[in-house]
């Protein structure tokens, strides 16, 4: 009998190959951008635009990926379920793009893009293309066609990398940074457009016939997820938007440049903390359909508990590796003018650990159909994010944003845990929660105080602490792999 934990890890490895390697390749663009954009303010423009992308993707996919995974479990007409989900997303995208073309000048003035409404149009084309291809890619995940999924993702990423390198190294004029922003958006659009071409076979099988009753049921399920996702993106990316909006004062000379610089520095350093997020994204691609597939297994709770234990160990390990080796990872950012923001990295790394645990816990309201609680938790988090940023950015700048992220994710994790134990109890091993997180924080605190005259000796001592964590985690979790599972 196969071990479902090993199966999940295997699928995560395949999805992770496209996600982690893809993200790492895209990460190579950060040294490129911080090199060609010598002024952090110019990189700040790019970071702000992609903060808006995150919001729009959640809005345009309209929760239909998760709804699709949920409803194919009960509906024998899986193709009809897919078509309904896809046509819903396509309809939302068409209406959005029409509105964008009509009001792009007004939007540009609202978000202060200094007259560059062409950024708005390109951004709209990118997010609509990505949203429309999200459901076909979800279908590949549901059918466990991980290799095909990975191939499409690699093709898109490869085009993006190649075009960025060509545009930024051979065509970009450093005296006209606005051209660099356009090059980045054009490269991204070309990379997005390759996906529907490679998904032609999936698109060709779509039946343009809507089951309105099924669509209504899926929307009722999905709308709270949209609210939760939208509020969640507020927690993840609104800080970069608020930094600019709060710091910029049109009455103060140089204020606009200062605001964009803060955004650029914070965003570049945030990329280091997102190494946890890369792992999380790869894991989520495999985990969401996997969790739903376990719904009817008698021992599903045992699986969920073991998955959570392993997940916490992995993300805490990433936290330690990056935070204890920050003097090495900082060279990922080519320009020293960005390094002043490195203090946010350990804070954001731990914030993303809490976020990952929350994502794992969120399966309780998706499985039970109580998706409204996901919306409630996310809204509480979003309101807290806005409040902390608005109150403290004027005094503390991006440090306030980093601490807001950690506080909110910790709060959401705790709220989700207590609600989950009430409405869909899963007997998580709290003792292991505290051991893994507590040990990671203790080792980081101890390691951050180690400063010798030799950077090589510091490296050795810091990574001995990492090995200590790995050893403890292995001793605690080895039974998960050696013990035979009765779950198919």
N, C-alpha and C positions, 0 to 999 in steps of 0.2 A: 504494500500500500504506500502510496506516495505521501511524503510529508508536505503539508500545505505551506509551511513556513519556508521550506527550501524552494518550493515552486514560486512563492511570492518573491523571494530573493533572486531567483533566476530571472523572472520577468523584469524585476527592478533593474537587474544588471543590463538586460537588453535595452530597456527604455532609457536606462541611465547612460548607456553607451552613446545614444543620440543626444540625450539631454546634457549630461555632464561634459562629454567631449565637445559637444556643440557649444555649450555655454563657455567652456574654457577657450574654445576658438574665438568666440565672440568677445571673451575677456581680453584676448590679445588686441582687440580694438581699443581697449582703454589705454594701454601704453601708447598706442598710436595717436589717439585723440589728445591725451595729455602732453604728447610730444609736439604735435602740429599746432594745437591750441595752447600757445605759451601763456596766454592770459586765461586764468580759471573762469573768467566771466563768459568767454566764448563757449567753453565746455558746459557752462551752466545753462545756456540756451538749449543745447541738445538734451541735457538731463531733464529740463522742465518739460520739453515736448514729449519725451517718453514717459514722463509721469502721467500726462494726459492720455497716452495710449493705454496704460493700464486701466484707467477708469473706463475708457470706451469699449475695450474688449469685454469687460464684465457686462456692460450694458447691452452690447450688441449680440453676445451669445445667449443672453437672456436665461441663463440657468439650464439650457436645454441639454447640455452634455450630461449632467447628473440626472436629469429627468429621463433621458434616453436610457442610461444604465439601469435606472430603477424600474422602468416600465417594461423593458424587454424581459425582465424576470417573470412577469405574470402574463404577458401578451404573446401568444404564439405567432402572431403576425408581426414579426420583428422588422421586416422591411417597411410595413405601414407605419410602425412607430418611428422608425428612422426618418421616413419621408415627412411625417408631420412635424417632427422636431426641426428638420432642415428647412422646410418651407417657412416655419415660424421665424427662424433666424434670418433667412433671406429677405422676408418681408420687412423685418425691423431694419435691416441694413439699407434696403432701398429707400425707405422713408427717411432714414438718418442722412444718407448722402444727398438726397434732394434738398433737405433743410440746410445742410452744410453749404451747398453751392449757392443757396439763396442768401445766406446770412454770414458768409465767411468774413466779410469786412467788419461786421459788428463784433464777431467773436474775437477777431484779431485785436481790436481795440480793448475789449473786455479783459483779455489775459495779458495785455501789454507786450506785444511782439514787435514793437517798433516799426510797424508798417509792412511786415512780411506776411501778408495773407496767403501767399503761395505755400507757406509752411502748413497752413490749415488744410488746404486742399489735398496736398500730398499725404498728410497724416490721415485724413479721412479715407483716402483710397487704400492706404496700408491696413487700417483697422477693419475696414469692410471686407477686404480680401481675406484677412486672417480669420475673421469671424465666420465667413461663409465656408471656409475649409475646416473649421473646428469640428463640425459634426461628422464629415467623412473620416477625419482622423480618429474621432472617438469610435466610429464604427470599426475601424481596424483594431483599436484597443479591445473593444468588446469581443471581437472574434479572435483575439490573441494573436494577431498578425504583427507581432512585435518587430520582426525584421523588415517588413515592408514599411511600417511606420518609421522605423529608424532610418531607412534609406531615403524616404521623402524629406525627413527633417535634415539629414546630412546634405542633401542636394540644395535645399534652401539656404542652409548655413554657409555652404561652400560658395555659393554665388554671392552672398552678402559679404563674405570675407574678401573674395577676389576683387569685387567691385570697389569695396572700401579702400583696399590697398592701392588699386590703380588710380582711383579718383584723388585720394588724399596724398599720395606720394608723387604722382606725376602731373596731375592737373591743378591741384589746390594751390592758390596764391595766398600766402600767410597774411598779406596786407588786406585781403578781402575775406574775413572769417565767415561772412554770411553765405559765401559760395560753398564753404565747407559744410555748413548745415544742410544746404540743398543737396550736395553730393551724398551725404549720409542718408537722407530721406529717399533719394532716388534709388540708391543701392538697396535699401530695405524694401522698397516697393517691388523692384525686380525679383528679389529673393522671395517675396510673398507670392508673386504671380506664378512662380514655378510650381507651387503646391497644387492649384487646381488642374494644371496640365498633367501632373503625375497622378492625380486622383481621378483621371478621366473615366476609368471603368466604374468607379463608385458613383460619380455624377450621372453617368449614362443610365444607371438602374433606378434613379429616383422617379417615383410615380407622382406626377403633379395632380394628386387627388388628396384632398384633406378630409380626414375624419374629424368633424368639428367637435364631437363629444369627447374623443380621445385628446384632441388639442386642448380643450377646456380643462380636462382633468390634469393634463401635464402642466398647463399654465398655473393652475391652483397649487400644484406641487412646487413649481419652479420659482414663482414670484417671490416667496420668502427667501429663496436662495439668491435671487438677484439682489434683493435688498441687503442680505448678509454679505454677498460678494462686493457690492458697491461700498458698503460701510467698511468692509475689510480692506479695500483698496485705499480708502481714506486713511486707515491706520498705516498702510504700507508706503504710500507715495505722496499724500497731501502735504507732508512736511516740506518737501522741496518747492511746492507751489506757494505755501504760506511763507516760507523764508523770503521769497522775492516780494510777495504782496505786502508783508509787514515791514520789512527793512526799507523797501523803496519809498522815498518821499519826494514827490516832484518839486518840492520847494527847496530841497537841499542839493546843491551841485555835487555830482559824483555819486549820488545815492543809488542810481540805477546800476552803475558799474559795480558798486559794493555789493548790492543785492545779488546780482548775477554771479559774482565771485564766491559769495557764501554758498550759493547753490552748487557751483562747480566743485568747490573743495569738499563739501559734504557728500556730494554724489560720488566723487571719485573714491573717497574713503569707504563709503557705503558698499562699493563693489567688493571690497575685501571681506566684509561681513556677509555678503551674499553667497559665500562658498557653502554655508549651511543651507541656504535657499536652493542652490543647485541640487544638492542631495535630496532636499525635500521635494523638489519638482519631479525628479526622476522617480522617487518613491511613490508620489501621488499618482503618476500615470499608471503604475501597476496596481497600487493599493485600492483605488476606488472601485474598479470592476471586481477586484479580488474580494473585497469585503462584501459586496453585494452577492457574489457567487457563494459565499459561506452562509447566507441567510438561513438555509434549511438544514444545515448540519447541526446535529445535537451538541457537538462540542465546540461550537463556534466561539463561545466566550473564552475558552482556553486558547484558541488561536489568536483572538484579539489581544488577550493579555500578553502572550509571548511576543507578538508583533510589537506591542508597545514597549516592552522591556528592551528588545533589540534596537528599536528605533531611538530610544532615549540614549542608549549607550553610544550609538553611532554619532548622533548630533553633538553630544558632549565631547566626543573625541575630536570632531572637527573644531569645536570651540577651543579646545586646548592646543591643538596643532597650530592654528592660526594665531591665537592670542599670545602664545609663548614664543612664537617665531616671527613676531611682527617686524623685527629689524631686518628680516629677510624678505617678507612679503611686501614691505613698503616699496621695494624696488620695482614692483609691478606697476607703480605709478611713476612715470618717467621724470616728471617735473617736480623738483623739490618744493616749489611754491604751494603744492597741494598737501605736503606732509604735515602741515600744522594741524590738520584735522584727524590725525591718526588716533587720537585719544577716544574717538567715538567707536572704534572698531570692536574692542572687547564688549562694550555695552550692547552694540547692535548684534554681535554674535550670540550673546546670551538671550537677547530678545527673540532672535530667530529660533533658538532652542525651544523657548516657551511657545512660539507660534507653531512649531512642528508638533509639539505635544497636543496643542489645541486642535490642529487639523486631524490628528489621530482620534481624539476624543469625539470630534464632530460626527463620527459615523453613527453615534447613538440617535441623533435626531434625523439623520437621513434614512436609517433602517426602520425607525419607528414611524416615519412620515410626519414627525412633529417639527417640520422645517421652520416653523414660525420662531422657534427658540433660537435657531441660528441667526435669524434676523434680529431678534432682541439683543442677543449677545454682541453682535457686530455693531448695532446702533449705539449701545452703551459704550463700546470701545471707540467708535468714531467721535462721539460727543466728548469723550475724555481726551482723545487726541487733539481735537480742535481747541479745547479749553486750555490744556497745558501749553500747546504751541503759542496760542494767542497771548497768554499771560506771561510766558517766560522767554520767548524769542527776542523781544526788544532788549532784554538784559543779557541773556546768555547765548543768543544766536543758535547755531546748529547743535550745540551741546544740549539745549533744551529739547530739540527734536529727537535726539538719540535717547535721552532718558524717558521722554514721552512714549517712544516706541516700546521700550522695555517694560514700563509700568503697565501699559495697555495690554500687551500680550500676556503678561503675568496675570493680570486681572481676568482676562477672557478665559485663560486656561483654568483658573480656579472656579469661575462661574459655571463653565461648561462641565467641569467634573462633578460639582454638587448637583446640578440639574440632571445630568446623565444618570447619577446614582439613584435619583428619585424616579425618573420616568423610563429608563431603559438600563437597569443595573448591569454593569460589567465589573467583575471583581478584580480590578487592577491591583497590582502589587505595589502599594504605596511605599513600602519599605525600600524597594529597589529604586523608586523615583528619587527618594531622598539620598540614597547611597550614591547613585550616579551623578546627580546634579550637585550634591554637597561635596563629593570628592573632587569633581571638576573645578568647582569654585575654590576649594581649599588648595588644590595643586596650583591653580592659577595665581592665587594670592601669594603662595610661597615662592613660586617661580618668578613672579614679577618683582620680587625683592632681591633676586639674585643678580648682582651686577659686579662682575670681576673685571680685571684689567684686560682680559682676553675675550674677544667676541666669540672665538672658537670654543673656549671653555664654557662660556654662557650657553652656546648652542647645545653642547653635550649635556650639561646639567638640566637644561630646560626639557630636552627630549628624553632624558631618563624619567622625568616626571610623567611624560606622555606614556612611556612604556609601563610605568606603574599603573596608570589608569587602564591600559589595554589588558594587563595581567588580571586586575581585579574584575574587569568586565567579562573576560574569558572564563574565569573561575565561576562566576555567578550564572553565566548563560550557556555553558558547554552542554548542559543536559538538553537544551532545546534541540540540539542537532543529533546527539547520540541516542536519545530516547526515541523509540519507535512510536509513531503516531498512528492512531486508529482512524484518523480522518482522511478520507480520500481526496 
